[in-house]
């Protein structure tokens, strides 16, 4: 079963907003065995929309459209649906009752005609109820293709996908199984990982595909198996993952698409009932931001001092001015003191500290641009590592964040029984 995702909106085409809807829809459909054929972004233009529909007609089983369902005049998807399906708009009383309750009951406003018009839907469509917004989804079939229109507001789109579309597709269509397994590796680049696993990759079954998904400091290896026998697929994936683990066990840190290093570290800290804090200079609070992006981070993350300026290191973190003058603000000695002092200040088990020259200028230090010192204060010692991440500035900061979490993860692993 194949699907195409179409996003409608000039704001996407000019870069005013980033399309996140397509990724969510694709991931949701993939989980139930629907293959995504392509993703398309088009303008808010009636002819463009109609031409796109015509091209996709009978090419795929599902066409999922997001956007163009708002109450304003530039949202034209419903009228275009009527043109394509030779239909007319009618008032759906269930939708109207919901819109009225939402506007008058929840928002405490008098409902207007523009609000009531949200209840207008093509007479031939199956309405997809939107419990969290005013714009309903629409399901219409022509020949061999189903066209599904969704609201563009992300949380509304997600509700309709999860509560309406996925259950309906599962009920009405027979689909193959698609099994994914993602192995998260840290510390080696794509080419080095590929070289280490070349023989293993060459011996994968034909129904299992491998994709390399590199990012700074890490490579995700995604195995995808497709077929009609779910148990066979799962067994084959498990067998090949175990073989891979034996080959590159030293760099594997997780086995799930959602298990980024910050998630892995968070789980480790939670399991061991340990806490962490950060004192950041060149990373500007990004380590703290990454750690706290994980749901439940309050169990283990206590706080951070973003000591970007030298005087903050002295006045807030209590770093002796003499230590800075003697060794430079970008030094092993200063970063070690930063980690230890924030650990004591926050009363945590671990603390990460960074100081460096992210560039393009050297700031308060003579250290080479790209130089970063990372310190990890543990319950028993302070570990310090020095790196040079080169340029540009964004790369230096990102690599410093990743290396900080790697350092933490390796240290926690020492205490895993």
Residue pairs with C-beta under 8 A, 6 or more apart in sequence:
1 33
1 34
1 35
1 61
1 62
1 173
1 175
1 176
2 34
2 35
2 36
2 37
2 60
2 61
2 62
3 29
3 34
3 35
3 36
3 37
3 60
3 61
3 62
3 63
3 64
4 36
4 37
4 38
4 39
4 40
4 56
4 59
4 60
4 62
4 63
4 64
5 22
5 25
5 26
5 36
5 38
5 39
5 40
5 64
5 66
6 39
6 40
6 41
6 42
6 52
6 56
6 63
6 64
6 65
6 66
7 19
7 21
7 22
7 39
7 40
7 41
7 42
7 65
7 66
7 67
7 152
8 41
8 42
8 43
8 44
8 49
8 65
8 66
8 67
8 68
8 77
8 152
9 17
9 41
9 43
9 44
9 67
9 68
9 152
10 43
10 44
11 17
12 18
12 19
12 41
12 67
13 41
13 42
13 43
19 41
20 154
21 66
21 67
21 150
21 152
21 154
21 157
22 39
22 66
24 154
24 157
24 158
24 161
25 64
25 66
25 150
25 157
25 161
26 36
26 39
28 161
28 162
28 165
28 166
29 36
29 62
29 64
29 166
29 169
30 36
30 178
30 180
31 178
32 166
32 169
32 170
32 175
33 175
33 176
33 177
33 178
34 61
34 62
34 169
34 175
35 178
37 59
37 60
40 52
42 48
42 49
42 52
44 67
44 68
44 74
44 75
44 76
46 76
46 79
46 80
46 83
49 68
49 76
49 77
49 80
50 80
50 83
50 84
53 63
53 84
53 147
56 63
56 145
57 142
57 143
57 145
58 143
58 144
58 145
59 145
60 145
61 144
61 145
61 146
61 173
62 145
62 146
62 148
62 169
63 145
63 146
63 147
63 148
64 148
64 150
64 165
65 77
65 147
65 148
65 149
65 150
66 149
66 150
66 151
66 152
66 157
67 75
67 77
67 151
67 152
68 75
68 76
68 77
68 78
68 80
68 149
68 152
69 75
69 77
69 78
69 135
69 136
69 137
69 149
69 150
69 151
69 152
70 135
70 151
70 152
71 114
71 115
71 117
71 118
71 134
71 135
72 114
77 149
78 89
78 120
78 121
78 122
78 138
78 149
79 89
81 87
81 122
81 125
81 138
81 140
81 147
81 149
82 88
82 89
82 122
84 142
84 147
85 122
85 124
85 125
85 140
85 142
87 122
87 123
87 124
87 125
87 140
88 122
88 123
89 120
89 121
89 122
89 123
90 120
90 121
90 122
90 123
91 116
91 119
91 120
92 119
92 120
92 121
92 127
92 136
93 119
94 127
94 129
95 118
95 119
95 121
95 127
95 129
95 136
96 116
96 119
98 129
98 130
98 131
98 134
99 111
99 115
99 116
99 118
99 119
99 134
100 111
100 116
102 133
102 134
103 109
103 110
103 111
103 115
103 134
104 110
104 111
115 134
118 134
118 135
118 136
119 136
121 127
121 136
121 138
122 138
122 140
124 140
125 138
125 139
125 140
126 138
126 139
126 140
127 136
127 137
127 138
127 139
128 136
128 137
128 138
128 139
128 148
128 150
128 160
128 164
128 165
128 168
129 136
129 137
129 160
129 163
129 164
130 136
130 137
130 151
130 156
130 159
130 160
131 159
131 163
132 155
132 156
132 159
133 151
133 153
133 155
133 156
133 159
135 151
135 153
135 156
136 160
137 148
137 149
137 150
137 151
137 160
137 164
137 165
138 147
138 148
138 149
139 146
139 147
139 148
139 165
139 168
140 146
140 147
140 148
140 149
141 147
148 165
150 156
150 157
150 160
150 161
150 165
151 157
151 160
169 175
176 226
176 227
176 228
177 225
177 226
177 227
177 228
177 229
177 230
177 233
178 224
178 225
178 226
179 224
179 225
179 226
179 230
179 233
179 234
179 237
180 222
180 223
180 224
180 225
180 257
181 222
181 223
181 237
181 238
181 241
181 255
182 213
182 220
182 221
182 222
182 223
182 255
182 256
182 257
182 259
183 220
183 221
183 222
183 223
183 241
183 244
183 245
183 252
183 254
183 255
184 218
184 220
184 252
184 253
184 254
184 255
184 256
184 259
184 260
184 261
184 264
185 193
185 218
185 219
185 220
185 221
185 248
185 251
185 252
185 253
186 217
186 218
186 251
186 253
186 261
186 402
186 406
186 409
187 217
187 218
187 251
187 406
188 196
188 219
188 251
189 214
189 219
190 212
190 214
190 219
193 212
193 219
193 221
193 248
193 251
194 201
194 212
196 247
196 248
197 221
197 244
197 247
197 248
200 240
200 243
200 244
200 247
201 210
204 210
204 223
204 240
205 225
205 236
205 240
207 225
207 226
207 227
207 233
207 236
208 223
208 224
208 225
208 236
208 237
208 240
209 223
209 224
209 225
210 221
210 222
210 223
210 224
211 221
211 222
211 224
212 219
212 220
212 221
213 219
213 220
213 221
213 222
214 220
216 395
216 398
216 399
216 402
217 398
217 399
217 402
217 403
217 406
218 261
218 402
220 257
221 244
222 257
223 237
223 240
223 241
225 233
225 236
225 237
226 233
227 233
241 255
244 252
245 252
253 259
253 261
253 264
253 409
254 260
254 261
254 263
254 264
261 402
261 405
261 406
261 409
262 290
262 291
262 293
262 294
262 405
263 294
264 409
265 291
265 405
265 408
265 409
265 412
266 291
266 294
266 296
266 297
266 300
268 409
268 412
268 413
268 416
269 275
269 276
269 299
269 300
269 350
269 412
270 296
270 299
270 300
272 412
272 415
272 416
274 300
274 349
274 350
274 412
275 300
275 301
275 302
275 346
275 347
275 348
275 349
275 350
276 291
276 300
276 301
276 302
276 348
276 349
276 350
276 351
276 352
276 408
277 301
277 302
277 303
277 304
277 342
277 343
277 345
277 346
277 348
277 350
277 351
277 352
278 285
278 287
278 288
278 291
278 304
278 305
278 342
278 351
278 352
278 353
279 304
279 305
279 307
279 317
279 338
279 339
279 341
279 342
279 351
279 352
279 353
279 354
280 286
280 287
280 288
280 304
280 305
280 306
280 307
280 308
280 352
280 353
280 354
281 306
281 307
281 308
281 313
281 329
281 338
281 353
281 354
281 355
281 356
282 330
282 354
282 355
282 356
282 357
282 358
282 372
282 396
282 397
282 400
283 354
283 397
283 400
283 401
283 404
284 306
284 308
284 397
285 304
285 306
286 397
286 398
286 401
287 304
287 352
287 354
287 401
287 404
287 405
288 301
288 303
288 304
288 306
290 401
290 405
291 297
291 301
292 301
302 346
302 347
302 348
303 346
304 342
305 312
305 316
305 317
305 342
305 345
306 312
307 313
307 316
307 317
307 338
310 324
310 329
310 364
313 319
313 324
313 329
313 334
313 338
314 320
314 321
314 324
317 337
317 338
317 341
317 342
317 345
318 341
318 345
319 334
319 337
319 338
319 341
320 337
323 333
323 334
323 337
324 334
326 333
327 333
327 334
328 334
328 365
328 366
328 367
329 355
329 363
329 364
329 365
330 355
330 356
330 357
330 364
330 365
330 367
330 371
330 373
331 355
331 365
331 367
331 373
332 373
332 384
332 386
334 355
334 373
335 353
335 354
335 355
335 373
335 374
335 375
335 384
336 353
336 375
336 377
336 382
336 384
338 353
338 355
338 375
339 351
339 352
339 353
339 375
339 376
339 377
339 382
340 351
340 375
340 377
340 382
342 348
342 351
342 353
342 377
343 349
343 350
343 351
343 377
349 378
349 379
350 376
350 377
350 378
350 379
350 408
350 411
350 412
351 376
351 377
352 374
352 375
352 376
352 377
352 404
352 407
352 408
353 374
353 375
353 376
353 377
354 372
354 373
354 374
354 375
354 400
354 404
355 372
355 373
356 367
356 370
356 371
356 372
356 373
356 396
356 400
357 363
357 365
357 367
357 368
357 369
357 370
357 371
357 372
358 369
358 370
358 372
358 393
358 396
358 397
358 400
359 369
359 370
359 391
359 392
359 393
359 396
360 369
360 391
360 392
360 393
361 369
362 369
368 388
369 391
370 388
370 389
370 390
370 391
370 396
371 386
371 387
371 388
372 386
372 387
372 388
372 389
372 396
372 399
372 400
372 403
373 384
373 385
373 386
373 387
374 384
374 385
374 387
374 400
374 403
374 404
374 407
375 382
375 383
375 384
376 382
376 383
376 384
376 404
376 407
376 408
376 411
378 411
383 407
383 411
385 403
385 407
387 399
387 400
387 403
389 395
389 396
389 399
389 400
390 396
